[in-house]
Amino acid sequence: MSVELRGMNVSRERAASSYNGYIMLAVLAALAIFALVALPGMVPDSGASKAAKLVFVGSLLGTLIGLILVASGFFMIQPNQAAVITLFGEYRGSERTEGLRWVWPWMMRKKISARAHNIHSERVKINDLRGNPIEIACNVVWRVADTAQASFDVDDYKQFVNIQIEAGLRTVGSRHPYDDFENEEVTLRGSGEVVNNELLIELNERLKTAGIIVDEAGLTHLAYASEIASAMLKRQQAEAVIAARAKLVMGAVGMVEDALTKLSQDKIVELDDERRAAMVSNLMVVLCGEREAHPVINAGSLY
């Protein structure tokens, strides 16, 4: 699902034109040395001409302005950090070069972290595919891939991420049933890898408008809502009992069949259909019964 707005101008990150801060630091040091060493020797005497005084004042003001301009243009870029550069509201590029950088003081710098962010969402209540209310939460690892989109295409990219994570979680959670009561291919509880992959794709589609990339997404909490949890627990227990009974009966049938076949092959006893049916009944009761069997020993004739 794409959330790009029709008619919206999509920003694209490009490299900014900044200068090496260490070179500009040397320029600043040179201006400071000039102000401390050369300017005191240029102070005119009381009888100096007006032109000489104007030259001194101009040199002093120029040096001070130069010091202020150079000192105001420095900024630092940490690893996995970027600075969005604007000039009177116009985007002039993003600087990602680590270390000390310099731009003209009238150019604005807004720093944005490009590091990975980890968010554990709040538990939200939604309806699954069958309309059952469930509680669901997820963990998302995301990072800023395009600083221009994050700065100019959304109002607050961090708030945008939080809202879209909840919206994507609701969308994916409503696509599938909670559990596999009717032989569904994909369920929230039984198909975690498939659901997590769907959530990752959904969030990347939603957040690409803000220049955000989701590296990892997965469910961290999944449960029936409190109002139906007790009823669903009984249903799950019933399903488990039925499955166990079915497996027990199928195993007993195989054991009875093997026993009758072995008796017939080894010619231990010959049974007609009526007594064969009776033996099958007795063996099934012994094998499938929940109570301990108490056999009766026949000390007389077989019949």
C-alpha positions in Angstrom: 0.0 0.0 0.0 1.5 3.3 -1.0 0.8 6.5 0.9 2.3 9.0 -1.5 0.1 11.9 -2.1 -0.9 12.8 -5.6 0.5 16.2 -6.7 3.0 16.4 -3.9 6.5 17.4 -4.9 8.8 14.7 -3.7 12.2 15.9 -2.4 15.4 14.0 -3.2 18.6 14.1 -1.2 21.7 15.5 -2.9 25.2 16.3 -1.7 25.8 19.8 -0.2 28.7 22.1 -1.1 30.6 22.6 2.1 34.2 23.2 2.9 36.8 21.4 5.0 36.5 22.8 8.5 40.1 22.3 9.4 41.2 24.6 6.5 38.7 27.2 7.6 40.0 26.8 11.2 43.5 27.7 9.9 42.0 30.8 8.3 40.3 31.8 11.5 43.6 31.4 13.4 45.4 33.6 10.8 42.8 36.3 11.2 43.1 36.1 15.0 46.9 36.4 14.8 46.5 39.4 12.5 44.1 41.0 14.9 46.4 40.5 17.8 49.8 41.3 16.2 49.3 43.6 13.2 46.4 45.7 14.3 48.0 47.1 17.4 50.9 48.4 15.3 48.5 50.1 12.9 46.9 52.3 15.6 47.3 55.9 14.3 48.8 58.7 16.4 46.8 61.6 17.6 48.2 63.8 14.8 47.6 61.2 12.1 45.7 62.2 9.0 42.0 61.4 8.6 42.7 58.9 5.9 45.1 56.9 8.1 42.4 56.8 10.8 39.9 55.6 8.3 42.2 52.9 7.1 42.7 51.7 10.7 39.0 51.7 11.5 38.3 49.8 8.2 41.0 47.2 8.9 39.6 46.7 12.5 36.0 46.3 11.3 37.0 44.1 8.5 39.0 41.8 10.8 36.2 41.6 13.3 33.6 40.9 10.6 35.9 38.2 9.1 36.4 36.6 12.5 32.6 36.5 13.2 31.8 35.1 9.7 34.4 32.4 9.8 33.7 31.4 13.4 29.9 31.2 12.7 30.2 28.7 9.8 31.6 25.7 11.6 29.6 22.6 12.3 30.5 19.0 13.2 29.2 15.8 11.6 29.3 12.6 13.7 29.3 9.1 12.2 25.9 8.1 10.8 24.7 11.7 10.9 23.8 14.2 8.2 23.2 18.0 8.1 20.4 19.4 5.9 21.6 22.7 4.4 19.1 25.4 3.4 19.6 29.0 2.1 16.6 31.3 2.8 14.3 28.3 2.7 15.8 26.7 -0.4 17.2 23.2 0.0 20.9 23.3 -0.9 21.9 19.7 -0.2 22.8 17.4 2.7 26.2 17.0 4.1 27.2 13.5 5.3 31.0 13.8 5.4 32.2 13.1 8.9 34.3 15.6 10.8 34.6 19.4 11.0 32.8 21.2 8.1 32.2 24.8 7.2 29.5 26.7 5.2 28.6 30.3 5.0 27.0 31.5 8.2 23.7 32.6 6.5 23.1 29.0 5.4 21.0 27.0 8.0 22.1 23.6 9.1 19.7 21.0 10.6 21.2 17.8 11.8 19.4 14.5 11.3 20.5 11.1 12.7 21.0 8.3 10.2 21.5 5.7 12.9 19.1 2.8 13.3 16.2 3.5 15.6 14.4 0.8 17.6 10.7 1.2 18.4 8.5 -1.2 20.4 4.9 -0.3 19.6 2.1 -0.1 22.1 -0.4 -3.0 22.3 -3.3 -2.2 20.0 -6.6 -4.0 19.8 -7.8 -5.1 16.4 -10.1 -7.6 14.8 -8.5 -10.5 12.9 -9.8 -11.9 9.7 -12.8 -13.6 11.4 -13.7 -10.6 13.5 -12.2 -11.9 16.8 -10.8 -9.1 18.9 -7.0 -9.6 19.5 -4.2 -7.6 21.1 -1.1 -7.2 19.0 2.3 -5.4 19.2 5.5 -5.3 17.2 9.1 -4.2 17.2 10.5 -2.1 14.4 14.1 -1.2 13.4 14.2 1.8 11.1 16.5 4.5 9.8 16.5 7.7 7.7 17.7 6.9 4.2 16.8 10.3 2.5 17.3 13.3 4.7 15.5 15.6 2.2 12.3 13.6 2.3 12.4 13.3 6.1 12.9 17.1 6.5 10.6 18.5 3.8 8.0 15.9 2.7 6.5 15.2 6.2 5.9 17.6 9.1 7.5 15.4 11.8 9.2 12.3 10.5 9.5 10.6 14.0 5.8 11.1 14.7 5.0 10.0 11.2 6.9 6.7 11.8 5.0 6.0 15.0 1.6 6.6 13.4 2.4 4.5 10.3 3.7 1.6 12.4 0.4 1.4 14.2 -1.5 1.7 10.9 0.6 -1.0 9.2 0.2 -3.3 12.2 -3.6 -3.0 12.1 -3.6 -3.6 8.3 -1.5 -6.8 8.5 -3.2 -8.1 11.6 -6.6 -7.9 10.0 -5.5 -9.9 6.9 -5.2 -13.3 8.7 -7.0 -15.2 11.4 -5.5 -15.6 14.8 -5.4 -19.4 14.9 -5.8 -22.3 12.5 -9.2 -23.6 13.4 -10.4 -24.1 9.8 -7.2 -25.1 8.1 -6.2 -21.6 6.9 -2.8 -21.5 5.1 -1.5 -18.4 7.0 -2.4 -17.5 10.6 -1.0 -14.9 12.9 0.0 -17.4 15.6 1.3 -20.2 13.3 2.9 -18.3 10.4 5.2 -15.8 12.2 7.8 -15.6 9.5 5.2 -14.9 6.8 3.4 -12.3 8.9 6.6 -10.5 9.8 7.7 -10.3 6.2 4.3 -8.9 5.3 4.6 -6.3 8.0 8.1 -5.4 6.8 6.9 -4.8 3.2 3.8 -2.9 4.4 5.8 -0.5 6.6 8.4 0.1 3.9 5.6 1.0 1.5 4.1 3.4 4.0 7.3 5.1 5.2 9.0 5.6 1.8 7.2 8.9 1.6 9.3 10.2 4.5 12.6 8.7 3.2 12.5 6.0 5.9 13.7 2.4 5.5 12.6 -0.4 7.8 15.3 -3.0 8.3 13.4 -5.3 10.6 9.9 -5.8 11.8 8.3 -8.5 13.8 5.4 -9.3 16.2 6.3 -9.2 19.9 2.9 -9.7 21.4 -0.2 -11.6 20.2 -3.1 -12.7 22.3 -6.9 -12.7 22.3 -8.6 -9.7 23.9 -9.5 -10.2 27.5 -13.2 -10.3 26.8 -12.9 -13.5 24.7 -9.7 -15.0 26.0 -11.4 -17.5 28.3 -13.8 -18.7 25.6 -11.0 -19.1 23.1 -8.8 -20.9 25.6 -11.6 -23.5 26.1 -11.9 -23.8 22.3 -8.2 -24.4 22.0 -8.3 -27.0 24.7 -11.1 -28.7 22.9 -9.2 -28.7 19.7 -6.2 -30.2 21.4 -8.3 -32.9 23.0 -9.9 -33.8 19.7 -6.5 -34.0 18.0 -5.1 -36.1 20.7 -8.1 -38.5 20.6 -7.9 -38.8 16.9 -4.2 -39.7 17.1 -4.8 -42.2 19.9 -7.6 -43.9 18.0 -5.6 -44.1 14.8 -2.7 -45.6 16.7 -5.0 -48.1 18.4 -6.5 -49.2 15.1 -3.0 -49.9 13.8 -2.1 -51.9 16.9 -5.2 -54.0 16.7 -4.7 -54.7 13.0 -1.1 -55.8 13.7 -2.2 -58.0 16.5 -4.9 -59.8 14.4 -2.5 -60.2 11.5 0.2 -61.7 13.8 -2.3 -64.1 15.4 -3.5 -65.2 11.9 0.0 -65.6 10.4 1.4 -67.6 13.3 -1.8 -69.7 13.5 -2.1 -69.1 17.2 -5.9 -69.0 17.2 -8.5 -69.2 14.5 -11.3 -66.6 15.0 -14.5 -66.4 13.1 -16.0 -62.9 12.1 -18.1 -62.7 15.3 -15.3 -63.4 17.7 -12.9 -61.3 15.6 -15.2 -58.4 16.1 -15.4 -59.0 19.8 -11.6 -59.1 20.1 -11.4 -55.8 18.1 -13.9 -54.3 20.5 -12.1 -55.4 23.6 -8.7 -54.3 22.3 -10.0 -50.9 21.4 -11.6 -50.4 24.8 -8.3 -51.4 26.5 -6.1 -49.2 24.2 -8.4 -46.1 24.1 -9.9 -46.2 27.6 -8.8 -43.6 30.1 -9.0 -46.0 33.1 -6.7 -48.9 33.8 -8.0 -52.2 32.2 -8.8 -55.2 34.5 -8.6 -58.3 32.3 -10.7 -61.4 33.0 -8.8 -64.7 32.7 -10.9 -67.5 31.0 -9.7 -70.8 32.6 -12.1 -73.0 30.6 -12.9 -73.6 27.0 -12.1 -70.9 24.5 -15.8 -70.8 23.6 
